[in-house]
C-alpha cells in the first residue's frame, strides 16, 4: 500500500526546546501505532521560523528529550489506547516547504512504515 499523506496525523507536539528541537507523536491512519519523531526549528535568512528534520542529537538535545520523556510516554499510551492526545493536527496542514530534511527530501518520504 502506498503512503497517503492525508492519513498521517500529528497527534501531539511539544513546545520548542532552547535548542529548537520539537518532539512529535505521529500516527498513520486509524490503525497505525503512535511513533515519536523530532523536527528542529530554525530561523531562515529572512527571519521566518521554519522546520527541518531533527537530524542527529547532541547532549543538549538529549537533555531536552530526558526532560520531556515522561510526558511523551504518557501521551503515547493515551493515543495507543484511543484516548487522543493534547494536540491533533493533520500533516497536510504543515507547509510542505517546512517538511524538507537537510538532504532535500520530504520528511514524509522518510516515514515509509505504518
N, C-alpha and C positions, 0 to 999 in steps of 0.2 A: 504494500500500500504506500502510495506517495505521500510525502509530507504536505499537510494543508495548513498554511499559516493561520487561517481563521479558527482552527481548533486549538492553537497554542495560547494558553492563558497565563498571565502573571497573577498568581493567587495572593501573593504577599510581597512587600518590598520594604526594606529597612530604610532608615534615613541615611544620607551620605555620611561617611566617616570623614575624619580630618584628612585622610589620605585620598579621599574621593571614591573609595570603594563602596559599592552598594550590593547587599545580598538580596537575592530574589528567589522566591519559590515559584517554579513553573509547573503547570500541569497540562498535558496534551489530551484534549477531548474529555469525555466523561469517565473514561476508564484508565487513563494514564496515571502512573504513580507520580506523586509530587517529587520534584527534583530541585536541588539547590544550584543556583548559578550566580555568578558575580559579573557586574559591569563596573566600569570606572568612569566617573565624571571628570571632565576637563573643560577648560575654557579655551576656545579657539582664538585665533589672532584678531577676530572681530569682537571678542568679548562674549560670544554666545556659549552657553553651557551645553556641551554635547556628551554623548556616552559612547564608549567603545568596550570591546571585550575586556574582562578583568585581567587577563594575562596571568603572569606568574606572581606569586605572593611573597612579599618580603616580611621581615619581622614585625613591622608596624601593621601591615595588613593582617597578619596572624593574630596580633593583639586585638584588632577590631573583631575578627572572627570569634576569638575566645570570649570577648565581652558579650557578643550577641548570640552565642551558641544556645543558651537556654531558651531564648525567645524563638529562635529558628526551629529548634527541636519541638517546642510546644505547637507552633503554627503548622509544622509538617504533620504532626499527629492529628490536629484538628481537621486539616484538609483531607488527609487519608481516611478519616472517619466520616467524611462528608459534611463536616460542620463549618465549611468555609474557611475564612481567614480574615485578617483585619483589612485587607485591601483586595480588590478584584479589578483587573484591567485586561482587556483583550490585547494581545501582542500587536494586532494590526492598528492599534491606537498609538503605537510608538512610531515616531518619524523614521522612515526607512534609512535616512541619512545618519541617524543615531544608532543604527543597528549594524554597523560595519566594524569588523575586527581590525586589528593592526595589520593583518595580512591583506586587507582589502576585500575579504569575503564576507558575505552576510552572516551574522551570528545565527540566523535561522537555519542556514545550511549546515551548521555545526551540530544542531540538535537532532541528528539523524534517528536516534532511537526514541521509542514511545514509552 
